[in-house]
Amino acid sequence: MNLVYINTHDTGRMISPYGVMVPTPHLQNLAEDGTLFTQAFCCGPTCSPSRAAMLTGTYPHQNGMYGLAQRGFSLHHPDQHLASWLKQQGYQTAISGIQHEVGWYLDLDEQGLHDLGYENILTTSSKEYAKEDLHVWDRANVLEAVKWLDRRDPNKPFMLSYGMHSTHRPYPIQVADNIDERYVKPVFGGVGDPAVRHDQAQYMTTAQYADENAHILIEALKERNLLDSTVIMYTTDHGLANPFHKCTLSDRGIGVSLIVRHPEMGHGEVCDHLVSHLDVFPTLCDLLNVKKPEYLEGVSFAKTFKNAEHVHREEVYAEVNFHTSYEPMRCVRTSRYKYVHYFDESWTFMNLSNIDESAPKDQLMKHGLRDRHKPMEALYDLMYDPDETCNLIENEALSSIREELKKKLFNHMEKTNDPLLKGHFEILPHYKVNNKDCLMASSKNPNDYDPRGRK
């Protein structure tokens, strides 16, 4: 079996297969022809830690990717990457577009990519594109991926990674003609604001571009009679770049899209049980019929493709260490409850530089976001409170559940040798870390805030 890994940035579950009004018909078709996972979660709701966890099968606190690769963090063992493992199993490996497991994803670090196991670097230069136009760069990269399909060795299986800048901010300036922003519902609620509606319409535009690019690659596989010998996986790293989404342990932050098409199993199936990104590596090994490395922490959910009702795991774990600033937190989530623990009691306000500059952030900054506190410990009943707005940590009727989940979390941390149990992470000189009171990622001045992040 071949593997095609398609990924987007900051998409969460904001595509049409998850029941939202976003024009992604081709990903909808992929879901209808594959298996859709409605309760898939990443291990860390920031870009590099999430991807590193999924593609090494180990937690961020284990693999060294405590924060963003462009901010000085790196894998302890790049050769534990999925591409490296499949290369060792005789696969041709190729990448076109972004990755976020080494260096700055807009720069071509060929040696770093080779260290991850990619033999063929197809990515084009991004330097000619304004950030708002990087969806055009995505199109150039998918076309390079299609060309590679024609020159690969047909006698060897392949892994092709196609990564898109979409749906990362900044979004395209021009809203697509088929999207009427007057009737768009912002993903982040609150007081009505035309700028926030426009922001959501821009997101929908970049999601549509991503959908079209995925379609180009899938059609290329079909035209070359490769669908019957290829596993196709689409996913994203974490939730949208909005307040209370990305870089939080809410379901809006750790919930991800996950669609897998196997040629022979699971066509049109929907799995509503918990799945962790940590389990993707061993699952792909089973689907591709290759052996698994010993260092994997995850467990295969390959049985799901024969029985969507198969209960794969009882809980998932996720974490944040660094994003732009240091904000260590951990959570455990079961099918009904979530327990969250923040470890830095020296700063109980929101870490505002960890929220991307955007119209939704601008709106909240006008209404007291800077003065809001976060709970250092939280318990949520997701059955009755799916938006995680009612903290039940002091509810004595749920004390046994609180203590059970807290014990699970700390046992997990001990089992996986979480450095946070020994004290706070050391901020090494080569780490680029904002102060906790910063308002923007681009400035260390706590009084520096400019709407739209242009300062």
Backbone torsions as a table, in degrees:
resi	resn	phi	psi	omega
1	MET	NA	138.7	171.3
2	ASN	-88.8	166.2	176.9
3	LEU	-131.4	127.8	169.4
4	VAL	-116.1	119.1	-177.2
5	TYR	-109.8	110.7	-179.5
6	ILE	-107.8	129.2	-178.1
7	ASN	-139.9	147.6	174.6
8	THR	-120.6	169.8	-177.4
9	HIS	-103.8	130.2	165.6
10	ASP	60.6	42.8	-174.4
11	THR	-104.1	-22.2	-177.0
12	GLY	54.1	-128.3	175.6
13	ARG	-117.0	28.6	-175.1
14	MET	-89.7	59.7	173.5
15	ILE	-137.3	162.0	-169.3
16	SER	-62.6	-31.5	178.2
17	PRO	-60.0	-15.5	178.2
18	TYR	-100.4	17.8	170.4
19	GLY	83.0	20.7	-179.9
20	VAL	-111.0	157.3	-176.3
21	MET	-85.4	73.7	177.3
22	VAL	-128.9	129.8	-173.5
23	PRO	-74.8	81.9	177.9
24	THR	-127.8	63.1	-174.7
25	PRO	-67.1	-27.4	-177.5
26	HIS	-76.4	-36.5	172.3
27	LEU	-68.1	-31.8	173.1
28	GLN	-61.3	-44.1	178.5
29	ASN	-63.3	-39.0	178.8
30	LEU	-62.7	-40.9	178.1
31	ALA	-63.5	-41.8	-178.6
32	GLU	-68.7	-21.0	179.3
33	ASP	-103.0	-0.5	-178.6
34	GLY	-132.8	-147.6	176.7
35	THR	-119.0	127.8	179.3
36	LEU	-101.6	129.1	178.5
37	PHE	-104.8	113.0	-175.3
38	THR	-85.9	-16.0	-177.5
39	GLN	-125.1	50.2	176.8
40	ALA	-93.9	141.5	-175.7
41	PHE	-136.2	144.1	174.8
42	CYS	-83.6	170.8	-179.6
43	CYS	-94.4	-14.5	179.7
44	GLY	-159.7	117.1	-171.6
45	PRO	-79.8	40.4	168.7
46	THR	-133.4	157.9	-161.7
47	CYS	-57.2	-63.5	-174.5
48	SER	-66.0	-46.4	178.8
49	PRO	-58.9	-40.0	179.9
50	SER	-62.9	-50.1	-177.4
51	ARG	-66.3	-40.8	-179.7
52	ALA	-63.2	-39.2	179.2
53	ALA	-64.5	-47.2	-177.7
54	MET	-65.3	-40.0	-171.8
55	LEU	-90.4	-2.8	169.8
56	THR	-116.5	-12.9	-177.5
57	GLY	70.0	23.6	178.6
58	THR	-134.4	154.5	-178.0
59	TYR	-71.2	153.7	179.7
60	PRO	-54.3	-38.8	-178.6
61	HIS	-71.7	-11.9	176.1
62	GLN	-94.0	-40.0	-172.3
63	ASN	-89.5	-5.6	175.7
64	GLY	97.7	-11.3	-178.6
65	MET	-86.5	73.2	-177.0
66	TYR	-74.7	-23.1	-178.9
67	GLY	-147.1	-155.9	-175.1
68	LEU	-78.7	141.2	-177.4
69	ALA	-61.8	-35.5	-179.1
70	GLN	-77.6	-5.0	178.8
71	ARG	-108.0	20.6	170.6
72	GLY	102.3	0.3	-179.3
73	PHE	-94.5	150.2	-175.3
74	SER	-153.0	159.8	176.7
75	LEU	-70.4	138.0	173.8
76	HIS	-64.3	-38.7	-175.2
77	HIS	-134.5	85.3	-180.0
78	PRO	-56.6	-26.7	-178.3
79	ASP	-73.0	-2.2	174.6
80	GLN	-88.5	2.4	178.7
81	HIS	-66.6	148.6	179.7
82	LEU	-55.0	-41.3	-179.4
83	ALA	-62.0	-40.8	178.9
84	SER	-65.0	-42.1	-179.6
85	TRP	-63.6	-45.8	-179.2
86	LEU	-67.5	-33.5	175.1
87	LYS	-60.5	-41.1	177.9
88	GLN	-64.6	-25.1	179.7
89	GLN	-89.5	9.4	175.4
90	GLY	96.4	11.1	-179.8
91	TYR	-83.3	144.4	162.4
92	GLN	-76.7	135.9	-178.7
93	THR	-123.3	135.8	-178.4
94	ALA	-144.2	148.9	176.6
95	ILE	-135.3	136.3	173.2
96	SER	-134.8	125.1	-177.5
97	GLY	100.4	-157.3	-170.6
98	ILE	-83.2	158.1	161.8
99	GLN	-140.1	169.8	179.1
100	HIS	-139.9	28.1	-178.1
101	GLU	-102.1	-7.3	177.5
102	VAL	-152.6	131.6	175.0
103	GLY	63.0	-158.4	-179.2
104	TRP	-96.9	123.3	-168.3
105	TYR	-66.8	-15.5	176.9
106	LEU	-87.5	-6.8	176.3
107	ASP	-108.5	146.9	179.5
108	LEU	-88.9	101.9	175.3
109	ASP	-99.2	84.5	-172.5
110	GLU	-63.8	-39.9	179.7
111	GLN	-64.7	-41.6	178.0
112	GLY	-61.5	-39.6	179.1
113	LEU	-68.5	-37.9	175.3
114	HIS	-63.8	-37.2	178.5
115	ASP	-62.9	-31.2	177.3
116	LEU	-75.7	-15.0	177.6
117	GLY	112.6	3.6	179.5
118	TYR	-85.0	119.0	177.8
119	GLU	-82.1	-38.8	-173.9
120	ASN	-110.9	114.1	-179.1
121	ILE	-101.2	109.1	-173.9
122	LEU	-103.1	-9.3	-173.5
123	THR	-60.7	134.2	177.2
124	THR	-87.5	168.1	179.5
125	SER	-71.1	138.7	178.0
126	SER	-97.5	-1.8	-168.3
127	LYS	-67.4	-23.8	-178.4
128	GLU	-81.8	-4.7	-174.7
129	TYR	-104.6	135.6	167.4
130	ALA	-67.5	154.1	-177.2
131	LYS	-57.9	-34.7	-180.0
132	GLU	-70.4	-12.9	-176.9
133	ASP	-110.4	14.1	-176.5
134	LEU	-68.8	-13.1	171.9
135	HIS	-64.7	-26.9	175.3
136	VAL	-70.3	-37.9	174.4
137	TRP	-61.0	-39.9	175.6
138	ASP	-54.9	-42.0	-179.4
139	ARG	-64.9	-41.9	178.2
140	ALA	-60.5	-37.9	-177.5
141	ASN	-72.8	-35.2	178.1
142	VAL	-69.0	-33.0	178.2
143	LEU	-67.5	-34.5	175.2
144	GLU	-67.6	-36.9	177.5
145	ALA	-63.2	-40.6	178.7
146	VAL	-63.6	-42.3	179.1
147	LYS	-61.1	-37.9	-177.9
148	TRP	-65.7	-32.4	178.5
149	LEU	-57.6	-28.1	-178.6
150	ASP	-84.2	-17.7	-177.7
151	ARG	-114.4	2.8	177.1
152	ARG	-67.3	166.3	174.3
153	ASP	-77.9	113.0	-176.6
154	PRO	-70.0	-8.9	-177.7
155	ASN	-94.5	0.9	180.0
156	LYS	-126.4	143.8	175.0
157	PRO	-68.5	161.1	-178.2
158	PHE	-136.4	153.9	166.0
159	MET	-116.1	122.4	177.7
160	LEU	-118.6	118.9	176.5
161	SER	-101.0	123.6	175.6
162	TYR	-121.0	110.7	-177.2
163	GLY	-112.2	138.7	-178.2
164	MET	-113.4	147.3	170.1
165	HIS	-67.8	-40.0	175.7
166	SER	-57.5	138.4	9.1
167	THR	-107.3	41.9	-180.0
168	HIS	-72.1	151.0	171.1
169	ARG	-75.3	155.5	-3.6
170	PRO	-75.6	143.0	-179.9
171	TYR	-75.6	163.1	174.9
172	PRO	-55.3	140.0	-177.9
173	ILE	-66.9	-43.4	-175.9
174	GLN	-87.0	125.4	176.2
175	VAL	-75.9	140.1	-178.3
176	ALA	-60.1	147.7	-175.6
177	ASP	-61.0	-29.7	-176.4
178	ASN	-87.0	7.7	179.1
179	ILE	-115.8	119.3	178.4
180	ASP	-101.0	103.3	-171.3
181	GLU	-67.6	-12.1	176.4
182	ARG	-64.5	-25.6	-173.7
183	TYR	-115.5	25.0	178.9
184	VAL	-94.7	135.2	174.8
185	LYS	-97.7	117.2	179.6
186	PRO	-58.7	144.7	179.4
187	VAL	-68.4	-28.8	176.8
188	PHE	-101.9	123.0	-174.7
189	GLY	-74.1	-163.5	180.0
190	GLY	115.3	-167.6	-178.5
191	VAL	-63.4	137.1	-179.2
192	GLY	-57.5	138.4	-177.7
193	ASP	-152.2	118.2	179.8
194	PRO	-56.5	-33.5	-179.5
195	ALA	-66.2	-35.1	179.1
196	VAL	-73.3	-37.2	174.6
197	ARG	-62.6	-42.5	178.3
198	HIS	-61.6	-40.8	178.8
199	ASP	-59.6	-43.8	179.0
200	GLN	-66.5	-37.5	177.1
201	ALA	-63.8	-35.6	176.1
202	GLN	-66.5	-41.0	175.3
203	TYR	-58.7	-46.4	-179.3
204	MET	-59.8	-34.3	178.2
205	THR	-65.7	-46.8	-178.6
206	THR	-69.5	-32.3	175.5
207	ALA	-65.2	-36.4	178.4
208	GLN	-66.0	-40.7	175.8
209	TYR	-60.7	-43.7	179.7
210	ALA	-61.3	-42.6	179.7
211	ASP	-60.4	-42.8	-179.9
212	GLU	-65.8	-37.5	178.5
213	ASN	-66.5	-42.4	176.3
214	ALA	-60.0	-39.1	179.1
215	HIS	-62.1	-41.9	179.4
216	ILE	-58.5	-44.6	-177.5
217	LEU	-70.5	-41.6	-179.6
218	ILE	-66.6	-39.3	176.7
219	GLU	-64.5	-36.0	177.7
220	ALA	-63.9	-38.9	175.6
221	LEU	-63.5	-41.2	-179.5
222	LYS	-64.5	-44.5	-178.3
223	GLU	-64.5	-25.8	-178.8
224	ARG	-99.4	13.1	178.0
225	ASN	57.4	39.6	-178.4
226	LEU	-104.8	-6.7	-176.4
227	LEU	-62.8	-34.2	-177.1
228	ASP	-77.4	-4.5	-179.9
229	SER	-128.3	19.2	-174.1
230	THR	-134.4	131.5	168.8
231	VAL	-88.6	127.9	178.5
232	ILE	-111.5	127.0	176.6
233	MET	-123.6	127.7	170.6
234	TYR	-114.6	134.1	173.6
235	THR	-156.2	-179.8	177.1
236	THR	-136.9	173.3	-174.1
237	ASP	-85.2	-34.7	-175.6
238	HIS	-175.0	-165.4	-176.3
239	GLY	-74.9	177.7	-177.4
240	LEU	-64.1	155.7	178.5
241	ALA	-80.7	64.2	179.3
242	ASN	-127.6	159.9	175.0
243	PRO	-56.7	139.3	177.4
244	PHE	65.6	21.3	174.1
245	HIS	-120.0	-102.3	177.9
246	LYS	-49.4	141.1	179.2
247	CYS	66.3	25.2	169.1
248	THR	-130.8	161.3	-179.8
249	LEU	-95.3	14.1	171.2
250	SER	-68.4	163.4	176.2
251	ASP	-62.2	-26.7	176.4
252	ARG	-68.1	-20.7	178.9
253	GLY	-94.4	-45.2	-174.9
254	ILE	-95.0	-13.5	179.0
255	GLY	-72.4	132.8	-176.6
256	VAL	-131.7	155.4	168.5
257	SER	-73.1	142.2	173.5
258	LEU	-151.7	116.5	177.8
259	ILE	-129.4	127.7	179.0
260	VAL	-128.0	126.7	175.1
261	ARG	-109.4	117.2	172.6
262	HIS	-104.0	139.2	-176.4
263	PRO	-58.5	-27.7	-170.5
264	GLU	-117.5	-8.8	-172.9
265	MET	-137.1	150.2	166.0
266	GLY	74.6	26.8	-177.7
267	HIS	-73.5	116.1	178.7
268	GLY	80.3	10.6	-179.2
269	GLU	-83.5	152.6	176.2
270	VAL	-126.8	125.2	178.2
271	CYS	-105.3	122.2	-178.2
272	ASP	-103.7	12.9	-178.6
273	HIS	-101.1	161.6	-175.4
274	LEU	-61.9	134.7	174.7
275	VAL	-138.9	137.7	176.8
276	SER	-108.2	144.0	171.7
277	HIS	-53.7	-28.2	-178.9
278	LEU	-59.5	-24.7	-175.4
279	ASP	-90.5	-3.0	-176.5
280	VAL	-65.9	-45.4	-177.7
281	PHE	-57.1	-55.8	-179.7
282	PRO	-64.1	-32.2	178.4
283	THR	-65.0	-44.9	178.9
284	LEU	-63.0	-36.9	176.8
285	CYS	-58.5	-43.5	179.0
286	ASP	-66.6	-42.5	-178.2
287	LEU	-67.9	-31.4	179.4
288	LEU	-88.3	-8.6	-179.2
289	ASN	64.2	46.5	173.0
290	VAL	-122.1	157.2	-178.9
291	LYS	-71.8	161.8	-178.7
292	LYS	-102.7	145.4	173.3
293	PRO	-74.2	160.3	-174.8
294	GLU	-77.2	-18.4	-172.5
295	TYR	-82.3	-3.5	-175.6
296	LEU	-66.1	135.4	174.3
297	GLU	-92.9	-24.6	-176.8
298	GLY	-80.4	170.0	-179.8
299	VAL	-127.0	136.3	-176.1
300	SER	-62.5	137.8	171.6
301	PHE	-110.4	30.9	-178.5
302	ALA	-59.8	-29.1	179.4
303	LYS	-61.0	-24.2	-179.1
304	THR	-60.5	-29.6	-175.9
305	PHE	-73.5	-17.1	174.0
306	LYS	-100.3	-20.9	-179.7
307	ASN	-150.2	99.6	-176.0
308	ALA	-64.9	-14.9	178.6
309	GLU	-87.7	-0.7	179.1
310	HIS	-62.8	124.8	177.9
311	VAL	-86.6	112.9	-171.1
312	HIS	-85.7	-42.4	-178.7
313	ARG	-151.5	158.5	-177.2
314	GLU	-90.8	-23.4	179.8
315	GLU	-154.1	160.9	174.0
316	VAL	-124.3	154.8	-179.6
317	TYR	-122.6	146.4	177.7
318	ALA	-146.6	162.1	-174.3
319	GLU	-153.1	158.3	166.8
320	VAL	-132.5	139.8	172.6
321	ASN	-119.2	-68.3	176.7
322	PHE	-124.4	143.8	161.6
323	HIS	-124.3	-102.9	168.6
324	THR	-85.1	-35.4	174.9
325	SER	-120.1	170.3	-178.8
326	TYR	-81.2	122.2	-177.4
327	GLU	-149.0	71.1	-174.0
328	PRO	-70.3	126.8	178.3
329	MET	-152.4	156.4	-179.8
330	ARG	-139.7	154.1	174.6
331	CYS	-148.2	157.3	168.3
332	VAL	-126.9	135.2	-178.7
333	ARG	-126.9	127.3	172.4
334	THR	-101.7	-172.8	179.4
335	SER	-65.7	-19.9	-178.9
336	ARG	-122.0	-37.3	-171.8
337	TYR	-117.5	156.3	173.8
338	LYS	-135.5	134.4	174.5
339	TYR	-115.2	129.9	-177.5
340	VAL	-124.4	137.4	179.4
341	HIS	-132.2	120.2	171.8
342	TYR	-93.4	137.4	-172.0
343	PHE	-105.0	-12.8	-178.1
344	ASP	-100.1	89.5	-177.2
345	GLU	-76.5	-4.3	178.7
346	SER	-77.4	-12.2	-178.1
347	TRP	-143.8	103.9	-176.3
348	THR	-102.4	-3.6	174.3
349	PHE	-76.8	171.3	173.6
350	MET	-65.2	139.8	171.5
351	ASN	-83.8	90.7	-166.5
352	LEU	-70.8	-25.4	177.3
353	SER	-70.2	-16.0	176.7
354	ASN	-81.3	-0.7	174.7
355	ILE	-105.8	120.7	-178.2
356	ASP	-60.2	143.8	175.8
357	GLU	-63.8	132.4	-174.4
358	SER	-170.3	168.1	175.8
359	ALA	-61.5	-42.3	176.6
360	PRO	-60.0	-39.1	177.5
361	LYS	-66.8	-41.8	178.0
362	ASP	-55.9	-44.2	-178.4
363	GLN	-61.3	-44.8	-178.2
364	LEU	-71.2	-32.3	177.0
365	MET	-62.6	-30.3	177.7
366	LYS	-74.7	-15.1	-174.8
367	HIS	-123.1	37.1	166.8
368	GLY	89.0	18.4	-179.5
369	LEU	-58.6	-35.0	-176.8
370	ARG	-63.9	-24.0	-175.5
371	ASP	-97.9	0.6	-176.6
372	ARG	-82.1	143.6	177.6
373	HIS	-103.5	157.9	173.8
374	LYS	-108.9	147.6	178.7
375	PRO	-73.7	132.3	-179.0
376	MET	-74.7	-17.3	176.5
377	GLU	-147.3	136.8	-175.7
378	ALA	-146.3	149.7	173.7
379	LEU	-135.1	129.5	-178.7
380	TYR	-125.5	139.0	172.1
381	ASP	-96.6	101.2	-171.9
382	LEU	-73.5	-14.3	176.2
383	MET	-68.9	-43.8	-177.3
384	TYR	-100.6	-15.4	-174.3
385	ASP	-137.0	66.5	-176.3
386	PRO	-65.3	-20.3	178.9
387	ASP	-89.0	-1.1	174.7
388	GLU	56.7	53.6	-179.9
389	THR	-107.2	-12.8	-176.2
390	CYS	-117.4	103.4	-178.5
391	ASN	-79.2	118.8	-175.8
392	LEU	-103.0	20.7	-173.2
393	ILE	-62.3	-27.9	-179.5
394	GLU	-95.2	3.0	-177.9
395	ASN	-77.1	109.8	-175.1
396	GLU	-66.8	-25.2	178.2
397	ALA	-65.1	-21.3	-179.6
398	LEU	-109.5	16.7	-175.5
399	SER	-61.7	-36.5	-179.5
400	SER	-68.0	-37.3	177.1
401	ILE	-67.7	-43.3	177.3
402	ARG	-56.6	-48.4	-177.6
403	GLU	-68.9	-35.9	177.8
404	GLU	-63.5	-45.8	-178.8
405	LEU	-69.6	-38.4	177.2
406	LYS	-61.4	-42.4	177.9
407	LYS	-64.0	-41.8	177.4
408	LYS	-58.8	-45.3	-177.4
409	LEU	-63.0	-47.8	-176.9
410	PHE	-72.3	-31.0	172.7
411	ASN	-64.4	-40.7	177.1
412	HIS	-61.9	-44.1	-179.7
413	MET	-62.4	-40.5	179.1
414	GLU	-68.2	-43.0	-178.6
415	LYS	-62.4	-35.1	-176.5
416	THR	-99.0	12.7	176.6
417	ASN	55.5	49.5	-180.0
418	ASP	-67.8	119.9	-178.8
419	PRO	-60.3	-22.1	-177.5
420	LEU	-64.6	-22.4	177.6
421	LEU	-67.9	-21.7	-179.1
422	LYS	-96.6	0.9	-178.4
423	GLY	127.8	178.2	-175.9
424	HIS	-68.2	152.5	176.9
425	PHE	-62.2	140.1	174.7
426	GLU	-76.6	132.0	177.9
427	ILE	-91.4	100.1	-175.8
428	LEU	-73.3	156.9	-175.4
429	PRO	-57.9	-30.4	-176.8
430	HIS	-87.5	-1.8	174.4
431	TYR	-77.8	137.1	174.9
432	LYS	-100.3	105.0	-172.5
433	VAL	-130.9	127.4	175.7
434	ASN	-75.6	157.2	171.0
435	ASN	-67.3	152.7	-175.7
436	LYS	-66.0	-24.5	-177.8
437	ASP	-92.7	6.0	178.0
438	CYS	-67.2	146.8	179.0
439	LEU	-95.4	-21.7	-175.4
440	MET	-134.9	149.1	178.3
441	ALA	-65.8	-28.4	-173.1
442	SER	-87.7	1.5	-177.5
443	SER	-143.8	144.3	175.5
444	LYS	-97.0	1.1	179.7
445	ASN	-83.6	116.8	-176.4
446	PRO	-66.9	-12.5	178.3
447	ASN	-99.4	7.3	-173.7
448	ASP	-97.0	106.3	172.5
449	TYR	-145.0	126.9	177.6
450	ASP	-127.8	122.9	177.9
451	PRO	-51.7	137.2	-178.1
452	ARG	75.6	4.9	170.1
453	GLY	68.4	31.0	-174.6
454	ARG	-95.1	-3.1	-175.5
455	LYS	-77.8	NA	NA
